[in-house]
Amino acid sequence: MTDFKKDLLLGLMFVSGIFGFISGEFIISTVAFAAAAIYSNITIRKQPI
């Protein structure tokens, strides 16, 4: 997966969390924010030093 696709996926998860929060779906938005945070940490740690 290219860096652009990773960034796009992360951005979409974050935006879906924001829309879920605005619409009142707090459980869905929490899961979306958690998935974005975990995915972000995984992709950062896989990069070579």
Residue frames as a rotation matrix with the C-alpha (Angstrom) as fourth column:
MET 1
0.588 0.809 0.000 0.00
0.809 -0.588 0.000 0.00
0.000 0.000 -1.000 0.00
THR 2
-0.208 -0.681 0.702 1.44
0.627 -0.644 -0.439 3.35
0.751 0.348 0.561 -0.96
ASP 3
-0.835 -0.180 -0.520 1.80
0.532 -0.504 -0.680 6.24
-0.140 -0.845 0.517 1.44
PHE 4
-0.814 0.579 0.044 -0.99
-0.514 -0.754 0.409 8.12
0.270 0.310 0.911 -0.32
LYS 5
-0.078 0.819 -0.568 -3.42
-0.094 0.561 0.822 5.24
0.993 0.117 0.034 0.15
LYS 6
-0.355 -0.108 -0.929 -2.44
0.850 0.377 -0.368 4.91
0.390 -0.920 -0.042 3.82
ASP 7
-0.970 -0.031 -0.239 -2.98
0.132 -0.898 -0.419 8.63
-0.202 -0.438 0.876 4.38
LEU 8
-0.580 0.808 -0.106 -6.29
-0.551 -0.294 0.781 8.50
0.600 0.511 0.616 2.52
LEU 9
-0.055 0.537 -0.842 -7.52
0.394 0.786 0.476 5.57
0.917 -0.305 -0.255 4.62
LEU 10
-0.590 -0.238 -0.772 -6.48
0.807 -0.142 -0.573 7.29
0.027 -0.961 0.276 7.83
GLY 11
-0.972 0.231 -0.048 -8.18
-0.232 -0.972 0.025 10.52
-0.041 0.035 0.999 6.78
LEU 12
-0.338 0.896 -0.289 -11.40
-0.353 0.164 0.921 8.72
0.873 0.413 0.261 5.87
MET 13
-0.144 0.254 -0.956 -11.49
0.768 0.638 0.054 6.96
0.624 -0.727 -0.287 9.24
PHE 14
-0.818 -0.223 -0.531 -10.96
0.531 -0.648 -0.546 10.29
-0.222 -0.728 0.648 11.00
VAL 15
-0.844 0.536 -0.023 -13.63
-0.489 -0.749 0.447 12.10
0.223 0.388 0.894 8.96
SER 16
-0.160 0.818 -0.553 -16.13
0.040 0.565 0.824 9.27
0.986 0.110 -0.123 9.49
GLY 17
-0.394 -0.038 -0.918 -15.48
0.891 0.231 -0.392 9.56
0.227 -0.972 -0.058 13.23
ILE 18
-0.971 0.039 -0.237 -16.20
0.026 -0.964 -0.264 13.28
-0.239 -0.263 0.935 13.10
PHE 19
-0.555 0.814 -0.170 -19.44
-0.561 -0.215 0.800 12.76
0.614 0.539 0.576 11.17
GLY 20
-0.158 0.468 -0.869 -20.45
0.486 0.803 0.344 9.98
0.859 -0.369 -0.354 13.55
PHE 21
-0.688 -0.157 -0.708 -19.86
0.718 -0.289 -0.633 12.27
-0.105 -0.944 0.312 16.51
ILE 22
-0.932 0.350 -0.095 -21.85
-0.360 -0.923 0.135 15.11
-0.040 0.161 0.986 14.97
SER 23
-0.334 0.858 -0.390 -24.79
-0.454 0.216 0.864 12.83
0.826 0.465 0.318 14.15
GLY 24
0.214 0.439 0.872 -24.91
-0.971 -0.001 0.238 11.45
0.106 -0.898 0.427 17.68
GLU 25
0.879 0.008 -0.477 -23.49
-0.053 0.995 -0.079 7.99
0.475 0.095 0.875 16.98
PHE 26
0.526 -0.694 0.492 -20.97
-0.850 -0.442 0.285 8.14
0.020 -0.568 -0.823 19.81
ILE 27
0.482 -0.352 0.802 -20.10
-0.125 0.879 0.460 4.44
-0.867 -0.322 0.380 19.83
ILE 28
0.761 -0.173 0.625 -19.40
0.641 0.341 -0.687 4.41
-0.094 0.924 0.370 16.08
SER 29
0.779 -0.490 0.391 -17.35
-0.251 -0.815 -0.522 7.59
0.575 0.309 -0.758 16.28
THR 30
0.521 -0.597 0.609 -15.33
-0.737 0.044 0.674 6.20
-0.430 -0.801 -0.418 19.19
VAL 31
0.528 -0.292 0.797 -14.56
0.345 0.932 0.113 3.05
-0.776 0.215 0.593 17.23
ALA 32
0.819 -0.210 0.534 -13.58
0.491 -0.224 -0.842 5.08
0.296 0.952 -0.080 14.16
PHE 33
0.681 -0.601 0.420 -11.26
-0.646 -0.762 -0.043 7.34
0.345 -0.242 -0.907 16.18
ALA 34
0.459 -0.509 0.728 -9.72
-0.484 0.544 0.686 4.31
-0.745 -0.667 0.004 17.92
ALA 35
0.662 -0.188 0.725 -9.16
0.591 0.727 -0.351 2.53
-0.461 0.661 0.593 14.61
ALA 36
0.832 -0.363 0.419 -7.53
0.095 -0.651 -0.753 5.64
0.547 0.666 -0.507 13.15
ALA 37
0.568 -0.639 0.518 -5.22
-0.822 -0.425 0.378 6.00
-0.022 -0.641 -0.767 16.15
ILE 38
0.448 -0.384 0.807 -4.21
-0.118 0.869 0.480 2.33
-0.886 -0.310 0.344 16.15
TYR 39
0.757 -0.135 0.640 -3.67
0.641 0.347 -0.685 2.28
-0.130 0.928 0.349 12.39
SER 40
0.822 -0.464 0.330 -1.60
-0.301 -0.846 -0.441 5.45
0.484 0.263 -0.834 12.59
ASN 41
0.432 -0.673 0.601 0.63
-0.790 0.039 0.611 3.96
-0.435 -0.739 -0.515 15.28
ILE 42
0.539 -0.210 0.816 1.08
0.286 0.957 0.058 0.73
-0.792 0.202 0.576 13.35
THR 43
0.816 -0.217 0.536 2.12
0.528 -0.099 -0.843 2.52
0.236 0.971 0.034 10.15
ILE 44
0.722 -0.595 0.353 4.53
-0.624 -0.780 -0.041 4.82
0.300 -0.191 -0.935 12.01
ARG 45
0.383 -0.584 0.716 6.26
-0.607 0.425 0.671 1.91
-0.697 -0.691 -0.192 13.74
LYS 46
0.678 -0.102 0.728 6.68
0.446 0.844 -0.298 -0.11
-0.584 0.526 0.618 10.51
GLN 47
0.929 -0.361 0.084 8.77
-0.149 -0.572 -0.806 2.58
0.339 0.736 -0.586 8.85
PRO 48
0.395 -0.854 -0.339 12.52
0.833 0.488 -0.258 1.89
0.386 -0.181 0.904 8.91
ILE 49
0.772 -0.161 -0.615 14.61
0.353 -0.695 0.626 4.11
-0.528 -0.701 -0.480 11.14
